[in-house]
């Protein structure tokens, strides 16, 4: 099996809720079973797509969702790289990292959104504290969904932290993407893997050489749906060693068009989680599109946009739809 360092497809796991906005354990397990059957090489749980609100003590879903994923991954019969989201200020982040480690997760995807006003010294001190507990996957989350701008100078020092094993580059910004890769190249470290989180530029990121380095895989909310097709797309991109075929670039445009619909780019990503839920609902994996926040849902016109891209790119959607229809009953047992 391809190693995490060499590059794998990693979906960000959604949260399966029922009509009362409570955890639907059966469908939560079904999601993990689907991803495993689709051939993913990793799974990210407790991240933005899972909804950060699972950490609210009144909701209390952070550990249960991590545990459900762990149980299904333990049954997989093959190695699947396990990443858990780590959020909050240092005390909370260290506690979350400790929980992840106790459950057998192999790395923490470190969100810095809670330290919005901290300077680089404070951010790096925070990262080191968490990195003493669990290996780190750095995370450049786009500001539109709660992230903050992280300059080259921060990344240059972040990559000097020994426990950093990878970075998810997800600012949805070409300039900021270059900042991250250039900073890593400057350190000379070859043991840190580059993963794209730029759901708006998936194919572009995966077929481009940046300052002599390749982005080896993806850790993407977009890959939480139509996942089997995504696994195949990654393999196609990884096989590129010379010129990129025009057909693959056209596929990249199609994927970005699909992402604009799913992630609700027209409405500043308000419906990005609900858009993923809608696709999974139409396929039968989820019962509904409910989010923990009652104010989160599809934006006006978003459903029509998703249906438009579903019809426009059947080569990227229908194989996965058919695959789910064939196996759904066994995943829902």
Secondary structure, 3 states (H helix, E strand, C coil): CCCCCCCCEEEECCCCECCCCCECHHHHHHHHHHHHHHCCCEEEECCHHHCHHHHCCCCCCHHHHHHHHHHHHHCCCCCCEEEEEECCCHHHHHHHHHHHHHCCCCEEEECCHHHCCCCHHHHHHHHHHHHCCCCEEEEEECHHHCCCCCCHHHHHHHCCCCCEEEEEEECCCHHHHHHHHHHHHHHCCCCCEEEECCCCCHHHHHHCEECCEECCEEEECHHHCCHHHHHHHHHHHHCCCCCCCHHHHHHHHHHHHHHHHHCCHHHCCCCHHHHHHHHHHHHCCCCCCCCCCCCCCCCCCHHHHHHHHHHHCHHHHHHHHHHHHHHHHHHCC
